Amino acid sequence: MEKVLHRLEYGHGKMSDMDLLVDVSKKIEGNTICPLGDAAAWPVASAIRHFRDEFEWHVTNPIEATTRNYGLAHYADPLPKVETKVA
């Protein structure tokens, strides 16, 4: 799932990748002993269910998807230090 998501994000995805991700998440969900399997599958299936058009946009606009700044780049910057005075 991680490799397919990476492929979609970086402009190498196909339309069939979204269906593949949903299919894989359905096969994982409820079929593992480890609860981490369900925990990994649910967010992917939910994201595709609610934002499929955005996944499709990444497939149809691969160059723009890899070069466009969505305005969130500043979240990766370190937070400024805040000094606190102890009384």
PyMOL Python script that loads the backbone (N, CA, C, O; Angstrom):
from pymol import cmd

cmd.read_pdbstr("""\
ATOM      1  N   MET A   1       0.827  -1.186   0.000  1.00  0.00           N
ATOM      2  CA  MET A   1       0.000   0.000   0.000  1.00  0.00           C
ATOM      3  C   MET A   1       0.871   1.248   0.000  1.00  0.00           C
ATOM      4  O   MET A   1       0.569   2.231  -0.677  1.00  0.00           O
ATOM      5  N   GLU A   2       1.947   1.196   0.763  1.00  0.00           N
ATOM      6  CA  GLU A   2       2.815   2.370   0.841  1.00  0.00           C
ATOM      7  C   GLU A   2       3.461   2.663  -0.509  1.00  0.00           C
ATOM      8  O   GLU A   2       3.586   3.825  -0.895  1.00  0.00           O
ATOM      9  N   LYS A   3       3.864   1.643  -1.213  1.00  0.00           N
ATOM     10  CA  LYS A   3       4.503   1.846  -2.521  1.00  0.00           C
ATOM     11  C   LYS A   3       3.520   2.412  -3.540  1.00  0.00           C
ATOM     12  O   LYS A   3       3.886   3.262  -4.351  1.00  0.00           O
ATOM     13  N   VAL A   4       2.282   1.947  -3.501  1.00  0.00           N
ATOM     14  CA  VAL A   4       1.264   2.453  -4.437  1.00  0.00           C
ATOM     15  C   VAL A   4       0.943   3.904  -4.102  1.00  0.00           C
ATOM     16  O   VAL A   4       0.812   4.730  -5.004  1.00  0.00           O
ATOM     17  N   LEU A   5       0.815   4.221  -2.822  1.00  0.00           N
ATOM     18  CA  LEU A   5       0.566   5.611  -2.423  1.00  0.00           C
ATOM     19  C   LEU A   5       1.720   6.515  -2.846  1.00  0.00           C
ATOM     20  O   LEU A   5       1.502   7.633  -3.313  1.00  0.00           O
ATOM     21  N   HIS A   6       2.930   6.032  -2.683  1.00  0.00           N
ATOM     22  CA  HIS A   6       4.110   6.803  -3.096  1.00  0.00           C
ATOM     23  C   HIS A   6       4.075   7.056  -4.602  1.00  0.00           C
ATOM     24  O   HIS A   6       4.351   8.162  -5.069  1.00  0.00           O
ATOM     25  N   ARG A   7       3.731   6.016  -5.344  1.00  0.00           N
ATOM     26  CA  ARG A   7       3.644   6.144  -6.799  1.00  0.00           C
ATOM     27  C   ARG A   7       2.591   7.184  -7.188  1.00  0.00           C
ATOM     28  O   ARG A   7       2.823   7.988  -8.091  1.00  0.00           O
ATOM     29  N   LEU A   8       1.442   7.175  -6.519  1.00  0.00           N
ATOM     30  CA  LEU A   8       0.392   8.157  -6.794  1.00  0.00           C
ATOM     31  C   LEU A   8       0.855   9.569  -6.461  1.00  0.00           C
ATOM     32  O   LEU A   8       0.629  10.504  -7.229  1.00  0.00           O
ATOM     33  N   GLU A   9       1.492   9.712  -5.332  1.00  0.00           N
ATOM     34  CA  GLU A   9       1.909  11.038  -4.867  1.00  0.00           C
ATOM     35  C   GLU A   9       2.953  11.667  -5.776  1.00  0.00           C
ATOM     36  O   GLU A   9       2.960  12.883  -5.968  1.00  0.00           O
ATOM     37  N   TYR A  10       3.832  10.848  -6.336  1.00  0.00           N
ATOM     38  CA  TYR A  10       4.937  11.388  -7.112  1.00  0.00           C
ATOM     39  C   TYR A  10       4.747  11.266  -8.620  1.00  0.00           C
ATOM     40  O   TYR A  10       5.719  11.225  -9.375  1.00  0.00           O
ATOM     41  N   GLY A  11       3.479  11.208  -9.056  1.00  0.00           N
ATOM     42  CA  GLY A  11       3.160  11.336 -10.469  1.00  0.00           C
ATOM     43  C   GLY A  11       3.346  10.111 -11.323  1.00  0.00           C
ATOM     44  O   GLY A  11       3.402  10.225 -12.548  1.00  0.00           O
ATOM     45  N   HIS A  12       3.444   8.940 -10.720  1.00  0.00           N
ATOM     46  CA  HIS A  12       3.624   7.718 -11.495  1.00  0.00           C
ATOM     47  C   HIS A  12       2.440   6.773 -11.353  1.00  0.00           C
ATOM     48  O   HIS A  12       2.526   5.607 -11.739  1.00  0.00           O
ATOM     49  N   GLY A  13       1.345   7.262 -10.807  1.00  0.00           N
ATOM     50  CA  GLY A  13       0.195   6.412 -10.545  1.00  0.00           C
ATOM     51  C   GLY A  13      -0.695   6.195 -11.754  1.00  0.00           C
ATOM     52  O   GLY A  13      -0.587   6.886 -12.767  1.00  0.00           O
ATOM     53  N   LYS A  14      -1.576   5.220 -11.618  1.00  0.00           N
ATOM     54  CA  LYS A  14      -2.568   4.910 -12.647  1.00  0.00           C
ATOM     55  C   LYS A  14      -3.944   4.990 -11.983  1.00  0.00           C
ATOM     56  O   LYS A  14      -4.055   4.890 -10.762  1.00  0.00           O
ATOM     57  N   MET A  15      -4.976   5.168 -12.780  1.00  0.00           N
ATOM     58  CA  MET A  15      -6.337   5.232 -12.236  1.00  0.00           C
ATOM     59  C   MET A  15      -6.691   3.943 -11.496  1.00  0.00           C
ATOM     60  O   MET A  15      -7.427   3.975 -10.510  1.00  0.00           O
ATOM     61  N   SER A  16      -6.176   2.825 -11.961  1.00  0.00           N
ATOM     62  CA  SER A  16      -6.497   1.545 -11.328  1.00  0.00           C
ATOM     63  C   SER A  16      -5.851   1.395  -9.944  1.00  0.00           C
ATOM     64  O   SER A  16      -6.238   0.511  -9.180  1.00  0.00           O
ATOM     65  N   ASP A  17      -4.874   2.246  -9.614  1.00  0.00           N
ATOM     66  CA  ASP A  17      -4.216   2.163  -8.312  1.00  0.00           C
ATOM     67  C   ASP A  17      -5.176   2.435  -7.164  1.00  0.00           C
ATOM     68  O   ASP A  17      -5.043   1.837  -6.096  1.00  0.00           O
ATOM     69  N   MET A  18      -6.144   3.330  -7.367  1.00  0.00           N
ATOM     70  CA  MET A  18      -7.094   3.622  -6.297  1.00  0.00           C
ATOM     71  C   MET A  18      -7.944   2.390  -5.983  1.00  0.00           C
ATOM     72  O   MET A  18      -8.179   2.073  -4.817  1.00  0.00           O
ATOM     73  N   ASP A  19      -8.402   1.703  -7.024  1.00  0.00           N
ATOM     74  CA  ASP A  19      -9.178   0.483  -6.814  1.00  0.00           C
ATOM     75  C   ASP A  19      -8.315  -0.606  -6.179  1.00  0.00           C
ATOM     76  O   ASP A  19      -8.792  -1.375  -5.344  1.00  0.00           O
ATOM     77  N   LEU A  20      -7.054  -0.669  -6.576  1.00  0.00           N
ATOM     78  CA  LEU A  20      -6.132  -1.629  -5.979  1.00  0.00           C
ATOM     79  C   LEU A  20      -5.983  -1.375  -4.483  1.00  0.00           C
ATOM     80  O   LEU A  20      -6.013  -2.317  -3.691  1.00  0.00           O
ATOM     81  N   LEU A  21      -5.824  -0.117  -4.090  1.00  0.00           N
ATOM     82  CA  LEU A  21      -5.674   0.222  -2.678  1.00  0.00           C
ATOM     83  C   LEU A  21      -6.924  -0.139  -1.878  1.00  0.00           C
ATOM     84  O   LEU A  21      -6.823  -0.668  -0.771  1.00  0.00           O
ATOM     85  N   VAL A  22      -8.091   0.145  -2.431  1.00  0.00           N
ATOM     86  CA  VAL A  22      -9.336  -0.194  -1.739  1.00  0.00           C
ATOM     87  C   VAL A  22      -9.460  -1.708  -1.605  1.00  0.00           C
ATOM     88  O   VAL A  22      -9.858  -2.209  -0.554  1.00  0.00           O
ATOM     89  N   ASP A  23      -9.122  -2.432  -2.662  1.00  0.00           N
ATOM     90  CA  ASP A  23      -9.198  -3.891  -2.644  1.00  0.00           C
ATOM     91  C   ASP A  23      -8.242  -4.482  -1.610  1.00  0.00           C
ATOM     92  O   ASP A  23      -8.619  -5.378  -0.856  1.00  0.00           O
ATOM     93  N   VAL A  24      -7.031  -3.991  -1.574  1.00  0.00           N
ATOM     94  CA  VAL A  24      -6.048  -4.483  -0.606  1.00  0.00           C
ATOM     95  C   VAL A  24      -6.498  -4.170   0.818  1.00  0.00           C
ATOM     96  O   VAL A  24      -6.372  -5.015   1.705  1.00  0.00           O
ATOM     97  N   SER A  25      -7.018  -2.973   1.044  1.00  0.00           N
ATOM     98  CA  SER A  25      -7.453  -2.621   2.398  1.00  0.00           C
ATOM     99  C   SER A  25      -8.629  -3.485   2.843  1.00  0.00           C
ATOM    100  O   SER A  25      -8.732  -3.825   4.022  1.00  0.00           O
ATOM    101  N   LYS A  26      -9.518  -3.843   1.917  1.00  0.00           N
ATOM    102  CA  LYS A  26     -10.637  -4.737   2.271  1.00  0.00           C
ATOM    103  C   LYS A  26     -10.133  -6.133   2.615  1.00  0.00           C
ATOM    104  O   LYS A  26     -10.698  -6.804   3.479  1.00  0.00           O
ATOM    105  N   LYS A  27      -9.074  -6.568   1.944  1.00  0.00           N
ATOM    106  CA  LYS A  27      -8.520  -7.893   2.222  1.00  0.00           C
ATOM    107  C   LYS A  27      -7.758  -7.921   3.542  1.00  0.00           C
ATOM    108  O   LYS A  27      -7.683  -8.964   4.191  1.00  0.00           O
ATOM    109  N   ILE A  28      -7.204  -6.804   3.937  1.00  0.00           N
ATOM    110  CA  ILE A  28      -6.484  -6.727   5.212  1.00  0.00           C
ATOM    111  C   ILE A  28      -7.472  -6.612   6.371  1.00  0.00           C
ATOM    112  O   ILE A  28      -7.320  -7.276   7.396  1.00  0.00           O
ATOM    113  N   GLU A  29      -8.471  -5.774   6.199  1.00  0.00           N
ATOM    114  CA  GLU A  29      -9.419  -5.463   7.275  1.00  0.00           C
ATOM    115  C   GLU A  29     -10.156  -6.719   7.743  1.00  0.00           C
ATOM    116  O   GLU A  29     -10.835  -7.394   6.969  1.00  0.00           O
ATOM    117  N   GLY A  30      -9.998  -7.006   9.027  1.00  0.00           N
ATOM    118  CA  GLY A  30     -10.688  -8.132   9.636  1.00  0.00           C
ATOM    119  C   GLY A  30     -10.080  -9.489   9.356  1.00  0.00           C
ATOM    120  O   GLY A  30     -10.632 -10.503   9.783  1.00  0.00           O
ATOM    121  N   ASN A  31      -8.968  -9.539   8.657  1.00  0.00           N
ATOM    122  CA  ASN A  31      -8.362 -10.823   8.309  1.00  0.00           C
ATOM    123  C   ASN A  31      -6.994 -11.031   8.929  1.00  0.00           C
ATOM    124  O   ASN A  31      -6.272 -11.949   8.540  1.00  0.00           O
ATOM    125  N   THR A  32      -6.630 -10.200   9.877  1.00  0.00           N
ATOM    126  CA  THR A  32      -5.338 -10.373  10.532  1.00  0.00           C
ATOM    127  C   THR A  32      -5.550 -10.499  12.032  1.00  0.00           C
ATOM    128  O   THR A  32      -6.545 -10.019  12.574  1.00  0.00           O
ATOM    129  N   ILE A  33      -4.628 -11.134  12.676  1.00  0.00           N
ATOM    130  CA  ILE A  33      -4.688 -11.225  14.138  1.00  0.00           C
ATOM    131  C   ILE A  33      -4.257  -9.897  14.747  1.00  0.00           C
ATOM    132  O   ILE A  33      -4.782  -9.471  15.777  1.00  0.00           O
ATOM    133  N   CYS A  34      -3.314  -9.263  14.110  1.00  0.00           N
ATOM    134  CA  CYS A  34      -2.763  -8.010  14.614  1.00  0.00           C
ATOM    135  C   CYS A  34      -3.701  -6.841  14.314  1.00  0.00           C
ATOM    136  O   CYS A  34      -4.093  -6.653  13.162  1.00  0.00           O
ATOM    137  N   PRO A  35      -4.062  -6.064  15.316  1.00  0.00           N
ATOM    138  CA  PRO A  35      -4.936  -4.909  15.065  1.00  0.00           C
ATOM    139  C   PRO A  35      -4.259  -3.805  14.255  1.00  0.00           C
ATOM    140  O   PRO A  35      -4.931  -2.905  13.751  1.00  0.00           O
ATOM    141  N   LEU A  36      -2.943  -3.869  14.129  1.00  0.00           N
ATOM    142  CA  LEU A  36      -2.246  -2.860  13.339  1.00  0.00           C
ATOM    143  C   LEU A  36      -2.576  -2.985  11.853  1.00  0.00           C
ATOM    144  O   LEU A  36      -2.475  -2.003  11.118  1.00  0.00           O
ATOM    145  N   GLY A  37      -2.967  -4.172  11.400  1.00  0.00           N
ATOM    146  CA  GLY A  37      -3.376  -4.341  10.011  1.00  0.00           C
ATOM    147  C   GLY A  37      -4.607  -3.512   9.710  1.00  0.00           C
ATOM    148  O   GLY A  37      -4.646  -2.787   8.715  1.00  0.00           O
ATOM    149  N   ASP A  38      -5.625  -3.615  10.574  1.00  0.00           N
ATOM    150  CA  ASP A  38      -6.819  -2.796  10.408  1.00  0.00           C
ATOM    151  C   ASP A  38      -6.486  -1.315  10.513  1.00  0.00           C
ATOM    152  O   ASP A  38      -7.001  -0.493   9.756  1.00  0.00           O
ATOM    153  N   ALA A  39      -5.620  -0.989  11.460  1.00  0.00           N
ATOM    154  CA  ALA A  39      -5.258   0.417  11.667  1.00  0.00           C
ATOM    155  C   ALA A  39      -4.528   0.995  10.462  1.00  0.00           C
ATOM    156  O   ALA A  39      -4.589   2.202  10.231  1.00  0.00           O
ATOM    157  N   ALA A  40      -3.846   0.167   9.698  1.00  0.00           N
ATOM    158  CA  ALA A  40      -3.160   0.639   8.496  1.00  0.00           C
ATOM    159  C   ALA A  40      -4.109   0.730   7.313  1.00  0.00           C
ATOM    160  O   ALA A  40      -3.942   1.590   6.448  1.00  0.00           O
ATOM    161  N   ALA A  41      -5.099  -0.143   7.266  1.00  0.00           N
ATOM    162  CA  ALA A  41      -6.001  -0.201   6.115  1.00  0.00           C
ATOM    163  C   ALA A  41      -7.079   0.875   6.158  1.00  0.00           C
ATOM    164  O   ALA A  41      -7.422   1.436   5.117  1.00  0.00           O
ATOM    165  N   TRP A  42      -7.611   1.171   7.314  1.00  0.00           N
ATOM    166  CA  TRP A  42      -8.736   2.110   7.422  1.00  0.00           C
ATOM    167  C   TRP A  42      -8.439   3.506   6.886  1.00  0.00           C
ATOM    168  O   TRP A  42      -9.255   4.031   6.128  1.00  0.00           O
ATOM    169  N   PRO A  43      -7.323   4.136   7.235  1.00  0.00           N
ATOM    170  CA  PRO A  43      -7.090   5.503   6.740  1.00  0.00           C
ATOM    171  C   PRO A  43      -6.975   5.581   5.220  1.00  0.00           C
ATOM    172  O   PRO A  43      -7.443   6.543   4.610  1.00  0.00           O
ATOM    173  N   VAL A  44      -6.361   4.582   4.614  1.00  0.00           N
ATOM    174  CA  VAL A  44      -6.202   4.592   3.158  1.00  0.00           C
ATOM    175  C   VAL A  44      -7.557   4.467   2.480  1.00  0.00           C
ATOM    176  O   VAL A  44      -7.872   5.234   1.570  1.00  0.00           O
ATOM    177  N   ALA A  45      -8.359   3.505   2.917  1.00  0.00           N
ATOM    178  CA  ALA A  45      -9.690   3.313   2.323  1.00  0.00           C
ATOM    179  C   ALA A  45     -10.566   4.535   2.552  1.00  0.00           C
ATOM    180  O   ALA A  45     -11.311   4.941   1.660  1.00  0.00           O
ATOM    181  N   SER A  46     -10.482   5.118   3.728  1.00  0.00           N
ATOM    182  CA  SER A  46     -11.278   6.307   4.043  1.00  0.00           C
ATOM    183  C   SER A  46     -10.860   7.504   3.197  1.00  0.00           C
ATOM    184  O   SER A  46     -11.709   8.249   2.706  1.00  0.00           O
ATOM    185  N   ALA A  47      -9.556   7.690   3.026  1.00  0.00           N
ATOM    186  CA  ALA A  47      -9.067   8.814   2.218  1.00  0.00           C
ATOM    187  C   ALA A  47      -9.531   8.687   0.777  1.00  0.00           C
ATOM    188  O   ALA A  47      -9.927   9.677   0.161  1.00  0.00           O
ATOM    189  N   ILE A  48      -9.485   7.487   0.239  1.00  0.00           N
ATOM    190  CA  ILE A  48      -9.925   7.296  -1.142  1.00  0.00           C
ATOM    191  C   ILE A  48     -11.435   7.469  -1.249  1.00  0.00           C
ATOM    192  O   ILE A  48     -11.928   8.046  -2.218  1.00  0.00           O
ATOM    193  N   ARG A  49     -12.166   6.976  -0.263  1.00  0.00           N
ATOM    194  CA  ARG A  49     -13.622   7.105  -0.281  1.00  0.00           C
ATOM    195  C   ARG A  49     -14.051   8.576  -0.242  1.00  0.00           C
ATOM    196  O   ARG A  49     -14.977   8.967  -0.953  1.00  0.00           O
ATOM    197  N   HIS A  50     -13.396   9.380   0.569  1.00  0.00           N
ATOM    198  CA  HIS A  50     -13.796  10.778   0.740  1.00  0.00           C
ATOM    199  C   HIS A  50     -13.115  11.747  -0.227  1.00  0.00           C
ATOM    200  O   HIS A  50     -13.675  12.799  -0.534  1.00  0.00           O
ATOM    201  N   PHE A  51     -11.935  11.414  -0.704  1.00  0.00           N
ATOM    202  CA  PHE A  51     -11.160  12.342  -1.533  1.00  0.00           C
ATOM    203  C   PHE A  51     -10.671  11.703  -2.824  1.00  0.00           C
ATOM    204  O   PHE A  51      -9.569  12.004  -3.281  1.00  0.00           O
ATOM    205  N   ARG A  52     -11.465  10.833  -3.413  1.00  0.00           N
ATOM    206  CA  ARG A  52     -11.047  10.134  -4.631  1.00  0.00           C
ATOM    207  C   ARG A  52     -10.678  11.111  -5.752  1.00  0.00           C
ATOM    208  O   ARG A  52      -9.742  10.869  -6.514  1.00  0.00           O
ATOM    209  N   ASP A  53     -11.417  12.204  -5.843  1.00  0.00           N
ATOM    210  CA  ASP A  53     -11.124  13.174  -6.904  1.00  0.00           C
ATOM    211  C   ASP A  53      -9.718  13.750  -6.761  1.00  0.00           C
ATOM    212  O   ASP A  53      -9.080  14.061  -7.767  1.00  0.00           O
ATOM    213  N   GLU A  54      -9.231  13.897  -5.548  1.00  0.00           N
ATOM    214  CA  GLU A  54      -7.875  14.399  -5.353  1.00  0.00           C
ATOM    215  C   GLU A  54      -6.831  13.358  -5.756  1.00  0.00           C
ATOM    216  O   GLU A  54      -5.790  13.712  -6.309  1.00  0.00           O
ATOM    217  N   PHE A  55      -7.096  12.094  -5.487  1.00  0.00           N
ATOM    218  CA  PHE A  55      -6.200  11.030  -5.943  1.00  0.00           C
ATOM    219  C   PHE A  55      -6.172  11.004  -7.466  1.00  0.00           C
ATOM    220  O   PHE A  55      -5.107  10.876  -8.070  1.00  0.00           O
ATOM    221  N   GLU A  56      -7.346  11.125  -8.085  1.00  0.00           N
ATOM    222  CA  GLU A  56      -7.423  11.131  -9.546  1.00  0.00           C
ATOM    223  C   GLU A  56      -6.691  12.336 -10.129  1.00  0.00           C
ATOM    224  O   GLU A  56      -6.075  12.234 -11.190  1.00  0.00           O
ATOM    225  N   TRP A  57      -6.755  13.473  -9.444  1.00  0.00           N
ATOM    226  CA  TRP A  57      -6.048  14.666  -9.900  1.00  0.00           C
ATOM    227  C   TRP A  57      -4.546  14.403  -9.966  1.00  0.00           C
ATOM    228  O   TRP A  57      -3.876  14.854 -10.894  1.00  0.00           O
ATOM    229  N   HIS A  58      -4.021  13.680  -8.993  1.00  0.00           N
ATOM    230  CA  HIS A  58      -2.591  13.356  -8.990  1.00  0.00           C
ATOM    231  C   HIS A  58      -2.212  12.484 -10.180  1.00  0.00           C
ATOM    232  O   HIS A  58      -1.091  12.565 -10.681  1.00  0.00           O
ATOM    233  N   VAL A  59      -3.148  11.649 -10.632  1.00  0.00           N
ATOM    234  CA  VAL A  59      -2.880  10.799 -11.791  1.00  0.00           C
ATOM    235  C   VAL A  59      -2.973  11.611 -13.082  1.00  0.00           C
ATOM    236  O   VAL A  59      -2.142  11.450 -13.976  1.00  0.00           O
ATOM    237  N   THR A  60      -3.967  12.470 -13.182  1.00  0.00           N
ATOM    238  CA  THR A  60      -4.174  13.217 -14.426  1.00  0.00           C
ATOM    239  C   THR A  60      -3.261  14.426 -14.562  1.00  0.00           C
ATOM    240  O   THR A  60      -3.080  14.927 -15.672  1.00  0.00           O
ATOM    241  N   ASN A  61      -2.680  14.910 -13.470  1.00  0.00           N
ATOM    242  CA  ASN A  61      -1.791  16.077 -13.489  1.00  0.00           C
ATOM    243  C   ASN A  61      -0.475  15.753 -12.774  1.00  0.00           C
ATOM    244  O   ASN A  61      -0.164  16.369 -11.755  1.00  0.00           O
ATOM    245  N   PRO A  62       0.289  14.808 -13.284  1.00  0.00           N
ATOM    246  CA  PRO A  62       1.476  14.365 -12.541  1.00  0.00           C
ATOM    247  C   PRO A  62       2.545  15.434 -12.357  1.00  0.00           C
ATOM    248  O   PRO A  62       3.182  15.488 -11.306  1.00  0.00           O
ATOM    249  N   ILE A  63       2.751  16.277 -13.351  1.00  0.00           N
ATOM    250  CA  ILE A  63       3.803  17.293 -13.230  1.00  0.00           C
ATOM    251  C   ILE A  63       3.409  18.343 -12.202  1.00  0.00           C
ATOM    252  O   ILE A  63       4.214  18.720 -11.350  1.00  0.00           O
ATOM    253  N   GLU A  64       2.189  18.807 -12.282  1.00  0.00           N
ATOM    254  CA  GLU A  64       1.725  19.811 -11.322  1.00  0.00           C
ATOM    255  C   GLU A  64       1.669  19.234  -9.910  1.00  0.00           C
ATOM    256  O   GLU A  64       1.954  19.939  -8.942  1.00  0.00           O
ATOM    257  N   ALA A  65       1.307  17.976  -9.787  1.00  0.00           N
ATOM    258  CA  ALA A  65       1.216  17.342  -8.473  1.00  0.00           C
ATOM    259  C   ALA A  65       2.571  17.269  -7.780  1.00  0.00           C
ATOM    260  O   ALA A  65       2.646  17.320  -6.553  1.00  0.00           O
ATOM    261  N   THR A  66       3.637  17.151  -8.560  1.00  0.00           N
ATOM    262  CA  THR A  66       4.960  17.032  -7.950  1.00  0.00           C
ATOM    263  C   THR A  66       5.660  18.375  -7.766  1.00  0.00           C
ATOM    264  O   THR A  66       6.646  18.452  -7.032  1.00  0.00           O
ATOM    265  N   THR A  67       5.172  19.439  -8.417  1.00  0.00           N
ATOM    266  CA  THR A  67       5.859  20.720  -8.331  1.00  0.00           C
ATOM    267  C   THR A  67       5.075  21.795  -7.598  1.00  0.00           C
ATOM    268  O   THR A  67       5.662  22.789  -7.169  1.00  0.00           O
ATOM    269  N   ARG A  68       3.798  21.631  -7.443  1.00  0.00           N
ATOM    270  CA  ARG A  68       2.956  22.671  -6.871  1.00  0.00           C
ATOM    271  C   ARG A  68       3.083  22.726  -5.354  1.00  0.00           C
ATOM    272  O   ARG A  68       3.080  21.693  -4.685  1.00  0.00           O
ATOM    273  N   ASN A  69       3.193  23.925  -4.820  1.00  0.00           N
ATOM    274  CA  ASN A  69       3.233  24.138  -3.381  1.00  0.00           C
ATOM    275  C   ASN A  69       1.813  24.408  -2.916  1.00  0.00           C
ATOM    276  O   ASN A  69       1.176  25.360  -3.366  1.00  0.00           O
ATOM    277  N   TYR A  70       1.331  23.593  -2.040  1.00  0.00           N
ATOM    278  CA  TYR A  70      -0.045  23.716  -1.572  1.00  0.00           C
ATOM    279  C   TYR A  70      -0.190  24.690  -0.410  1.00  0.00           C
ATOM    280  O   TYR A  70      -1.264  24.800   0.181  1.00  0.00           O
ATOM    281  N   GLY A  71       0.868  25.384  -0.090  1.00  0.00           N
ATOM    282  CA  GLY A  71       0.786  26.361   0.993  1.00  0.00           C
ATOM    283  C   GLY A  71       1.014  25.756   2.362  1.00  0.00           C
ATOM    284  O   GLY A  71       0.864  26.442   3.374  1.00  0.00           O
ATOM    285  N   LEU A  72       1.374  24.485   2.412  1.00  0.00           N
ATOM    286  CA  LEU A  72       1.597  23.822   3.690  1.00  0.00           C
ATOM    287  C   LEU A  72       3.071  23.566   3.970  1.00  0.00           C
ATOM    288  O   LEU A  72       3.419  22.954   4.979  1.00  0.00           O
ATOM    289  N   ALA A  73       3.926  24.031   3.084  1.00  0.00           N
ATOM    290  CA  ALA A  73       5.354  23.758   3.227  1.00  0.00           C
ATOM    291  C   ALA A  73       5.905  24.334   4.529  1.00  0.00           C
ATOM    292  O   ALA A  73       6.860  23.789   5.083  1.00  0.00           O
ATOM    293  N   HIS A  74       5.329  25.415   5.024  1.00  0.00           N
ATOM    294  CA  HIS A  74       5.849  26.032   6.246  1.00  0.00           C
ATOM    295  C   HIS A  74       5.655  25.143   7.473  1.00  0.00           C
ATOM    296  O   HIS A  74       6.300  25.375   8.496  1.00  0.00           O
ATOM    297  N   TYR A  75       4.782  24.127   7.400  1.00  0.00           N
ATOM    298  CA  TYR A  75       4.588  23.225   8.531  1.00  0.00           C
ATOM    299  C   TYR A  75       5.806  22.348   8.764  1.00  0.00           C
ATOM    300  O   TYR A  75       5.987  21.812   9.857  1.00  0.00           O
ATOM    301  N   ALA A  76       6.634  22.201   7.752  1.00  0.00           N
ATOM    302  CA  ALA A  76       7.848  21.402   7.905  1.00  0.00           C
ATOM    303  C   ALA A  76       8.964  22.204   8.567  1.00  0.00           C
ATOM    304  O   ALA A  76       9.957  21.626   9.009  1.00  0.00           O
ATOM    305  N   ASP A  77       8.815  23.528   8.643  1.00  0.00           N
ATOM    306  CA  ASP A  77       9.819  24.354   9.286  1.00  0.00           C
ATOM    307  C   ASP A  77       9.776  24.140  10.795  1.00  0.00           C
ATOM    308  O   ASP A  77       8.712  23.871  11.353  1.00  0.00           O
ATOM    309  N   PRO A  78      10.911  24.256  11.451  1.00  0.00           N
ATOM    310  CA  PRO A  78      10.907  24.116  12.908  1.00  0.00           C
ATOM    311  C   PRO A  78      10.137  25.265  13.568  1.00  0.00           C
ATOM    312  O   PRO A  78      10.125  26.392  13.073  1.00  0.00           O
ATOM    313  N   LEU A  79       9.514  24.957  14.666  1.00  0.00           N
ATOM    314  CA  LEU A  79       8.767  25.979  15.402  1.00  0.00           C
ATOM    315  C   LEU A  79       9.726  26.955  16.070  1.00  0.00           C
ATOM    316  O   LEU A  79      10.801  26.559  16.518  1.00  0.00           O
ATOM    317  N   PRO A  80       9.345  28.225  16.140  1.00  0.00           N
ATOM    318  CA  PRO A  80      10.214  29.187  16.817  1.00  0.00           C
ATOM    319  C   PRO A  80      10.239  28.884  18.315  1.00  0.00           C
ATOM    320  O   PRO A  80       9.252  28.428  18.891  1.00  0.00           O
ATOM    321  N   LYS A  81      11.384  29.147  18.923  1.00  0.00           N
ATOM    322  CA  LYS A  81      11.510  28.901  20.355  1.00  0.00           C
ATOM    323  C   LYS A  81      10.781  29.990  21.128  1.00  0.00           C
ATOM    324  O   LYS A  81      10.894  31.178  20.825  1.00  0.00           O
ATOM    325  N   VAL A  82      10.043  29.560  22.116  1.00  0.00           N
ATOM    326  CA  VAL A  82       9.316  30.486  22.974  1.00  0.00           C
ATOM    327  C   VAL A  82       9.956  30.424  24.342  1.00  0.00           C
ATOM    328  O   VAL A  82      10.039  29.364  24.963  1.00  0.00           O
ATOM    329  N   GLU A  83      10.409  31.579  24.803  1.00  0.00           N
ATOM    330  CA  GLU A  83      11.047  31.609  26.116  1.00  0.00           C
ATOM    331  C   GLU A  83       9.989  31.805  27.189  1.00  0.00           C
ATOM    332  O   GLU A  83       9.102  32.648  27.056  1.00  0.00           O
ATOM    333  N   THR A  84      10.087  31.046  28.219  1.00  0.00           N
ATOM    334  CA  THR A  84       9.160  31.175  29.342  1.00  0.00           C
ATOM    335  C   THR A  84       9.943  31.620  30.564  1.00  0.00           C
ATOM    336  O   THR A  84      11.043  31.137  30.829  1.00  0.00           O
ATOM    337  N   LYS A  85       9.357  32.546  31.299  1.00  0.00           N
ATOM    338  CA  LYS A  85      10.007  33.042  32.517  1.00  0.00           C
ATOM    339  C   LYS A  85       9.425  32.310  33.706  1.00  0.00           C
ATOM    340  O   LYS A  85       8.211  32.176  33.852  1.00  0.00           O
ATOM    341  N   VAL A  86      10.321  31.845  34.543  1.00  0.00           N
ATOM    342  CA  VAL A  86       9.906  31.160  35.763  1.00  0.00           C
ATOM    343  C   VAL A  86       9.939  32.183  36.897  1.00  0.00           C
ATOM    344  O   VAL A  86      10.955  32.830  37.149  1.00  0.00           O
ATOM    345  N   ALA A  87       8.807  32.307  37.565  1.00  0.00           N
ATOM    346  CA  ALA A  87       8.720  33.304  38.627  1.00  0.00           C
ATOM    347  C   ALA A  87       9.259  32.808  39.920  1.00  0.00           C
ATOM    348  O   ALA A  87       9.253  33.537  40.911  1.00  0.00           O
TER     349      ALA A  87
END
""", "prot")
cmd.dss("prot")
cmd.show_as("cartoon", "prot")
cmd.util.cbc("prot")
cmd.orient("prot")
